[in-house]
Amino acid sequence: MGSPLVAVAEGVWVTTSRRYATTSTVLLDGQGGALVVDPAWDPDELAAIPAALAQLGVTCIGGVATHEHYDHVLWHPDLGEVPRWTTQRTVDDLTGDRARLLAPLAEFLTPDLIEIAGRLSPLAGGAIPWSGPAARIITHDAHAPGHLAVHLESEGVLLAGDMLSDIELPMPAADDLTLDTYLTGLERLRPAVAASSLLVPGHGSPTRDPQGRLDADLRYLDDLLSGRPSDDPRIGDPENADLHRANLARAERMR
């Protein structure tokens, strides 16, 4: 069987799950180590990631979860007992509300994989402590409390988590009733978007046009806030129907 990983830039590999086009990203440190970001989703897909690392001749030295949602805090035992980092807010939420946050996994994963999901440690500073290219952390609360993005500044690579997707409309956190927090999150990402030549979203396809993704989200939200119909093609996906209706309601509260 071939490797599921596809190289999208030097030292950046991705694989896409059959579920909601969820993206797992592997960053290589150039010294035989690999950082695994948001591994997902089904048991066979999770097992394929460490097997693919073995084919590349690298070893997992750490993991990153971009946010607390159940499909982004997964792991596989063959990746090893290594540090798995996220924000303090994500750690706190998973510690205090683990059963509820991970409950949906019972439909997809075996008990052993559920047990190791969400076992995360907080990042102590604003960067990932690894030997690869400097990996700065950008935090915001747009899609989830304590959401992070990873910006490899020297490489021009931005791992956006569940933001800036080509298949998923802007999906605010449940308590963002007026889109304010989401717009703030996009503004937090703006400088990194402008400085990047590759963006990897949490769902959908990597792109060499990060600015186009940001512009699409801002245009969609501006249409809603101005009361104009949006021609965003993502609206036509039935999977986005409920989300679009919720966003219309959020926008209405701001007018």
ABEGO torsion letter per residue (X at the ends): XBBABBBABBGBBBBBBABGGBBBBBBBAGAGBBBBBGBOABAAAAAAAAAAAAAAGBBBAEBBBABABAAAABBBAAAEBBBBBBBAAAAAAAAAAAAAAAAAAAAABBAAAAAABGBBBBBABABBBBABBBBBBBBBAAABBGBBBBBBAAAGBBBAEBBGBAABBBBBBAABAAGAAAAAAAAAAAAAAAABABBBBABEBBBABAAAAAAAAAAAAAAAAAGBBBABAAAABAAAAAAAAAAAAAAAAAX
